[in-house]
């Protein structure tokens, strides 16, 4: 037996390599097979960031709302996260989608923590801005080093009584279907870099908020840029949410799948009111 990092001879039962100190109980890399995966999920031999258990997930509610998230074709793991719930089986539907910033460390942790924190707060009755603020604080608390901070984008949607309340930071989006009408405005520079996100290096951040009251039945789509980057005239804009979400995922994969992909679709029936 040899150490997977330095090839120094080791004995069965050794906990550490006596030459380089590498822990011999490290998980094995899915690419090169070396038992050399560090605590941040990177293989110390080949450098691959390891996949996680959420490489592909699907959610569905009795109301027909549905979501899917997938790691795509070019990323080693899924750094998007999503939640879709109807608290207490009531008339409210809540969705949150976060996209981990790929250039930041532990981006998958940032998106998962932001989603879980926000959806719990919204389900408990927190306002849109309060839930956003709690998610932002949670992600910022993942590190004390702003120069090496986990980060993610954010978009939430709360549907109740025919009205949709959105909050977002970054370039994750919401659309109204049919028509693929974009309801959010990206926080991004002309060159494409996002200008607002959640993380210790984001500084004080406030969400953009919009309330939307459709006059006709339709679908609310909440998604990461793994889908929005591939939207074109060939993309369908109607259908049963679960099947449509799967079809949209297939479209993104067939178009290249260069990023993680998350799609949540919620049926909305109007009950009066106006766009805000």
WOBELTA-V246445 format. One record per pair of residues at least 24 apart in sequence whose C-alpha atoms are under 7 Angstrom apart, sorted by sequence separation. I is the first residue (numbers start at 1). J is the second residue. D is the distance in Angstrom with one decimal. If there is no record, write none. Layout:
# WOBELTA-V246445
I;J;D
I;J;D
This chain:
# WOBELTA-V246445
54;78;6.4
114;138;6.8
170;194;5.6
241;265;5.6
51;76;5.5
52;77;5.9
113;138;6.9
114;139;6.2
170;195;6.6
227;252;5.8
230;255;6.8
50;76;6.2
51;77;4.1
52;78;6.9
113;139;6.6
170;196;5.1
49;76;6.1
50;77;6.4
169;196;5.4
170;197;5.4
79;107;6.0
80;108;6.5
169;197;5.4
79;108;4.1
110;139;5.5
4;34;5.5
78;108;7.0
81;111;5.5
4;35;6.1
5;36;7.0
80;111;6.1
81;112;5.3
4;36;6.5
79;111;6.8
83;115;6.5
82;115;6.3
226;259;5.0
81;115;6.6
226;260;5.3
227;261;5.7
226;261;4.3
227;262;7.0
83;119;6.9
87;123;5.8
226;262;6.9
224;261;6.1
169;207;5.4
224;262;5.4
128;167;6.6
168;207;5.3
169;208;6.6
223;262;5.3
224;263;7.0
5;45;6.2
110;150;5.7
167;207;5.8
168;208;5.4
178;218;6.4
223;263;4.6
110;151;5.6
111;152;5.5
167;208;5.5
168;209;6.8
177;218;5.6
222;263;6.0
223;264;6.2
110;152;5.9
167;209;4.4
177;219;5.0
221;263;6.8
222;264;5.1
105;148;6.8
107;150;5.2
166;209;5.5
167;210;6.6
176;219;6.0
177;220;6.3
221;264;5.6
222;265;6.6
104;148;6.9
105;149;6.5
106;150;5.4
107;151;5.8
153;197;5.0
166;210;5.2
176;220;5.0
221;265;4.6
104;149;6.3
105;150;5.1
107;152;6.6
152;197;5.8
153;198;6.2
165;210;5.8
166;211;6.2
175;220;5.9
176;221;6.3
220;265;5.5
221;266;6.6
104;150;5.2
151;197;6.8
152;198;5.4
165;211;4.4
174;220;7.0
175;221;5.0
219;265;6.2
220;266;5.1
104;151;6.1
151;198;5.4
152;199;6.9
164;211;5.6
165;212;6.4
174;221;5.4
175;222;6.5
219;266;5.4
220;267;6.4
151;199;4.5
163;211;7.0
164;212;5.0
174;222;4.4
219;267;4.6
220;268;6.9
150;199;5.9
163;212;5.9
164;213;6.2
173;222;5.9
174;223;6.3
218;267;6.0
219;268;5.8
101;151;5.4
149;199;6.2
163;213;4.6
173;223;5.5
218;268;5.6
100;151;6.0
101;152;5.0
149;200;5.7
162;213;6.4
172;223;6.0
173;224;6.3
217;268;5.7
218;269;6.9
100;152;4.1
149;201;6.2
172;224;4.5
217;269;4.6
99;152;5.2
100;153;6.5
172;225;5.7
217;270;6.0
98;152;6.2
99;153;5.1
146;200;5.2
147;201;6.8
171;225;6.8
216;270;6.0
98;153;5.3
99;154;6.8
146;201;4.6
215;270;5.7
98;154;4.5
214;270;5.7
97;154;6.1
98;155;6.4
143;200;6.9
180;237;6.6
213;270;6.8
215;272;7.0
97;155;5.4
140;198;7.0
179;237;6.3
96;155;5.8
97;156;6.4
139;198;6.4
140;199;4.4
141;200;7.0
178;237;4.8
96;156;4.3
139;199;5.3
140;200;4.0
177;237;5.5
178;238;5.9
213;273;6.0
95;156;5.7
96;157;6.4
177;238;6.7
213;274;5.3
95;157;5.2
136;198;5.2
213;275;4.9
94;157;5.8
95;158;6.5
136;199;6.6
212;275;4.7
94;158;4.6
211;275;6.4
212;276;5.7
93;158;5.8
94;159;6.4
211;276;4.9
40;106;6.5
92;158;6.9
93;159;5.1
210;276;6.4
92;159;5.6
93;160;6.7
92;160;4.7
91;160;6.1
129;207;7.0
162;268;6.1
162;269;5.3
162;270;4.3
162;271;5.0
161;271;6.2
97;222;7.0
99;224;6.2
97;223;6.6
97;224;7.0
66;241;5.7
67;242;6.8
65;241;6.0
66;242;5.1
64;241;6.4
68;245;6.5
67;245;6.4
73;253;6.9
80;260;6.3
72;253;6.3
79;260;6.8
78;260;5.8
80;262;6.7
74;257;6.6
73;257;4.9
74;258;5.1
75;259;6.4
72;257;4.8
73;258;6.0
74;259;6.5
75;260;7.0
72;258;6.3
72;259;5.7
72;260;4.9
71;260;4.4
72;261;6.2
70;260;5.9
71;261;6.3
70;261;5.2
69;261;5.5
70;262;6.4
69;262;4.1
68;262;5.8
69;263;6.4
68;263;5.4
67;263;5.5
68;264;6.5
67;264;4.0
66;264;5.8
67;265;6.2
66;265;5.5
65;265;5.6
66;266;6.7
65;266;4.4
65;267;6.2
64;267;7.0
